[in-house]
């Protein structure tokens, strides 16, 4: 049984981490969040200590160590811009870190964290859950089989992900590009990781749209031409989705064929924890490609007439 800490206990994704810790037979010792709406902890670890101030949390962890309680892992589900600092906290307290995506906001942060890993001897793991999704694994195997027969093949891919958010989103840290990295970073990073995992190294990265509520562009990998569109605006949803009363739409097509991956998302954090605890987790090197992609999207100027445009761009006014 391993002892865990959780930094970021009040957010949307935190219950998946709590469930994963419980399902893998481990224990949450203490949690931290500046917000105290964390009653969900009672469903998993009612005995866990909880703090709203980092300083008191830090002191508590130090006391635990002095009393002989080893903290094996620190799970990090805090706002994106704090991941780097919280990962450092974990490693310097003698723990491994399990961090939500995006691991960090910029590639140079990965270089710096490598040094902390070397100094402390502890490891950093990123939740790259799509790599464990059965449909995505099957797609990768199909692509690899096709490339074995035709090593120069380039696939045509459309990535469309719309997840409607209310006004709260833009008031929260997620709506602040300096804290979240913007939509392409906040909700797109694990899709870019998945694409790079399947289709190889990035060759071209062209942003077509960068707005607070939507982002789009063209990515070219070694073996794929990708048109992508991401949005949190309800009005961008297809009409048939709205008529069903749904607020989310996700689609990946490869050479015109739809990849069904709508189910199975809720169990992927537990699978990720099992993967990590078995010594197979995804570390800094695996996270780098997607961080390089999102960092470049933020830094590049919009070039709407270069590369292939996603058809949903016509929905944006």
C-alpha positions in Angstrom: 0.0 0.0 0.0 1.4 3.3 -1.1 0.8 6.7 0.6 -0.4 9.6 -1.7 -0.9 13.3 -1.4 -3.2 15.2 -3.7 -2.6 18.8 -4.7 -5.8 20.2 -6.3 -8.7 18.4 -4.7 -11.6 20.6 -5.6 -11.4 20.6 -9.4 -13.3 18.6 -12.0 -10.6 15.9 -12.5 -9.7 15.4 -8.8 -12.3 12.7 -8.2 -10.7 10.5 -10.9 -7.4 10.7 -9.1 -9.1 9.9 -5.8 -10.8 6.9 -7.4 -7.6 5.7 -9.0 -5.7 5.8 -5.7 -8.5 3.8 -4.1 -9.0 1.4 -6.9 -5.3 0.6 -6.9 -5.4 -0.3 -3.2 -3.5 2.7 -1.9 -4.3 5.5 0.5 -4.7 9.3 0.3 -3.0 10.8 3.4 -3.6 14.5 2.8 -4.9 16.9 0.2 -4.5 20.6 -0.6 -6.8 23.1 -2.4 -7.4 26.8 -1.8 -11.1 26.0 -2.3 -12.8 24.0 0.4 -15.7 22.5 -1.7 -14.1 19.1 -1.3 -16.8 16.9 0.2 -16.2 14.4 -2.5 -13.2 13.3 -0.4 -15.7 11.6 1.9 -16.6 9.1 -0.8 -13.0 7.9 -1.1 -10.8 8.8 1.9 -12.7 10.5 4.8 -9.7 10.1 7.0 -7.4 12.2 4.8 -6.2 15.5 6.2 -7.1 18.6 4.2 -5.6 22.0 3.9 -6.4 25.2 2.1 -3.1 26.9 2.7 0.1 25.6 1.1 2.3 26.6 4.0 0.3 24.5 6.5 0.2 21.6 4.0 4.0 21.8 3.6 4.5 21.8 7.4 2.1 18.8 7.8 4.0 16.8 5.1 7.3 17.6 6.8 5.9 16.4 10.2 4.7 13.2 8.6 8.2 12.5 7.2 9.8 13.2 10.6 7.3 10.7 12.2 8.3 8.0 9.7 5.4 8.2 7.3 6.8 7.9 3.8 4.9 9.7 1.1 5.4 7.6 -2.0 3.5 9.7 -4.6 2.1 13.2 -5.0 -0.8 13.5 -7.4 -1.1 16.9 -9.0 -4.4 18.2 -10.4 -3.8 21.9 -9.8 -4.0 24.7 -12.4 -1.6 24.2 -15.3 0.7 27.1 -14.5 1.4 25.6 -11.0 2.3 22.1 -12.2 6.0 22.9 -12.4 6.2 24.2 -8.8 4.1 21.4 -7.4 6.2 18.7 -9.2 9.3 20.2 -7.6 7.6 20.2 -4.2 6.9 16.4 -4.7 10.4 15.5 -5.7 12.1 17.5 -3.0 9.9 15.9 -0.4 11.2 12.5 -1.5 8.1 11.5 -3.6 7.4 10.6 -7.1 5.0 13.0 -9.0 1.9 12.0 -11.0 0.8 15.1 -12.9 -2.2 16.0 -15.0 -1.8 17.2 -18.5 -0.3 19.5 -19.6 2.8 18.5 -17.6 4.2 22.1 -17.9 3.5 25.0 -20.3 6.9 25.2 -22.0 9.6 22.8 -23.2 12.3 24.6 -21.2 10.4 23.6 -18.0 10.9 20.0 -18.9 14.7 20.5 -19.2 14.7 22.1 -15.8 12.6 19.3 -14.2 15.1 16.7 -15.6 17.7 18.2 -13.4 15.5 18.0 -10.4 14.8 14.3 -11.2 18.6 13.7 -11.3 19.2 15.6 -8.1 16.5 13.8 -6.1 16.4 10.4 -7.7 12.6 10.6 -7.9 10.5 10.4 -11.0 7.8 12.5 -12.8 4.9 10.8 -14.5 2.4 12.5 -16.8 -1.2 11.3 -17.2 -1.4 10.6 -21.0 -4.6 8.6 -20.8 -5.4 8.4 -24.5 -2.4 6.2 -25.0 -4.3 3.6 -22.8 -7.7 3.9 -24.6 -8.5 0.6 -26.4 -9.7 2.4 -29.6 -6.6 4.5 -29.8 -4.3 1.5 -29.2 -6.1 -0.3 -32.0 -5.7 2.7 -34.3 -2.0 2.8 -33.6 -1.6 -0.8 -34.3 -3.5 -0.4 -37.6 -1.3 2.6 -38.6 1.9 0.7 -37.8 0.7 -2.3 -39.9 -0.1 0.0 -42.8 3.3 1.7 -42.5 5.0 -1.6 -42.5 3.6 -2.2 -46.0 4.0 1.4 -47.1 6.6 3.3 -45.1 6.0 6.5 -46.9 2.2 6.6 -46.3 0.7 9.9 -45.0 -2.8 9.7 -43.5 -5.4 12.5 -43.6 -6.8 13.2 -40.1 -9.6 15.5 -38.8 -9.6 16.1 -35.1 -12.8 17.9 -33.8 -13.4 18.4 -30.1 -16.1 20.6 -28.7 -17.0 20.7 -25.0 -19.4 23.5 -24.1 -18.6 25.6 -21.1 -20.6 28.3 -19.4 -19.5 31.8 -18.4 -17.7 30.5 -15.4 -15.0 29.0 -17.6 -13.7 32.5 -18.7 -13.7 33.8 -15.1 -11.8 30.8 -13.8 -8.0 30.2 -14.3 -8.9 28.1 -17.4 -10.0 31.3 -19.2 -6.7 33.0 -18.5 -4.1 32.1 -21.1 -1.2 32.9 -18.8 -2.5 30.3 -16.4 -4.0 27.6 -18.6 -2.1 28.2 -21.9 -5.3 28.7 -23.7 -7.7 26.2 -25.3 -5.1 24.4 -27.5 -3.0 23.7 -24.3 -5.8 23.1 -21.8 -8.1 20.8 -23.8 -5.9 19.9 -26.8 -2.6 18.7 -25.4 -3.6 15.1 -24.8 -4.9 14.9 -28.4 -1.6 16.2 -29.7 0.2 13.7 -27.6 -2.0 10.9 -29.1 -1.4 12.1 -32.6 2.4 12.3 -32.2 2.4 8.9 -30.5 0.6 7.4 -33.5 1.9 9.4 -36.5 5.5 10.4 -35.6 7.5 13.6 -35.3 6.0 17.0 -36.0 6.9 18.6 -39.3 4.6 21.6 -39.6 2.5 23.6 -37.1 0.2 26.3 -38.4 -2.4 28.1 -36.2 -5.5 29.2 -38.2 -7.6 30.5 -35.2 -6.7 31.6 -31.7 -9.7 32.9 -29.8 -10.7 32.7 -26.1 -13.4 30.2 -26.9 -12.1 28.4 -30.0 -8.8 27.4 -31.6 -7.9 25.6 -34.9 -5.0 24.9 -37.1 -3.1 22.5 -39.3 -0.5 20.0 -38.0 1.7 17.8 -40.2 3.4 14.8 -38.7 5.8 12.3 -40.3 2.8 10.2 -41.3 -0.3 12.5 -41.0 -1.9 15.7 -42.2 -4.1 16.9 -39.4 -6.9 19.5 -39.5 -7.9 20.3 -35.9 -10.6 22.4 -34.3 -11.3 22.8 -30.6 -14.0 24.9 -28.9 -15.9 25.5 -25.7 -18.6 27.5 -27.4 -22.0 25.8 -27.5 -22.9 27.6 -30.8 -20.1 25.7 -32.6 -21.8 22.3 -32.0 -23.4 20.5 -34.9 -27.1 21.0 -35.1 -27.9 17.3 -34.6 -25.9 17.3 -31.4 -27.8 20.2 -30.0 -31.1 18.6 -31.0 -30.2 15.6 -28.8 -29.6 17.9 -25.9 -25.9 17.1 -25.8 -23.2 19.6 -25.0 -20.1 17.7 -26.2 -18.9 16.5 -29.5 -15.7 14.6 -30.3 -14.6 13.2 -33.5 -11.4 11.8 -35.1 -11.4 10.6 -38.7 -8.5 8.9 -40.4 -8.7 8.8 -44.2 -12.5 9.5 -43.8 -13.1 6.7 -41.3 -14.5 7.6 -37.9 -12.6 6.4 -34.9 -15.0 5.5 -32.1 -13.5 6.6 -28.8 -16.4 8.3 -27.0 -16.6 5.7 -24.2 -14.2 4.4 -21.6 -12.8 7.8 -20.6 -13.8 7.6 -16.9 -11.6 4.5 -16.3 -8.5 5.7 -17.9 -7.0 7.4 -14.8 -7.2 4.2 -12.9 -5.5 2.5 -15.9 -2.9 5.2 -15.8 -2.2 4.7 -12.1 -1.9 0.9 -12.7 0.5 1.6 -15.5 2.7 3.9 -13.3 2.6 1.6 -10.2 3.7 -1.3 -12.5 6.8 0.7 -13.5 5.6 1.6 -17.0 4.5 5.3 -16.6 5.0 8.0 -19.1 7.8 10.4 -18.1 9.3 13.7 -19.2 10.6 12.4 -22.6 7.1 11.1 -23.6 5.5 14.4 -22.6 7.9 16.6 -24.5 6.4 16.4 -28.0 3.0 17.6 -27.0 4.4 20.4 -24.9 6.5 21.6 -27.9 3.4 21.6 -30.1 1.2 23.6 -27.7 4.0 26.1 -26.9 4.6 26.7 -30.6 0.8 27.2 -31.2 0.9 29.9 -28.5 3.9 31.7 -29.9 3.2 31.5 -33.6 1.1 34.1 -35.5 -2.2 33.0 -37.0 -1.8 32.2 -40.7 -5.4 31.4 -41.9 -4.4 30.8 -45.5 -1.6 28.4 -45.0 -2.2 24.6 -44.7 -5.5 22.8 -44.9 -8.4 24.4 -43.0 -10.8 22.5 -40.8 -14.4 22.8 -42.1 -15.7 23.9 -38.6 -13.9 27.2 -39.1 -16.9 28.3 -41.0 -18.9 28.2 -37.8 -16.7 30.9 -36.1 -17.9 34.5 -36.5 
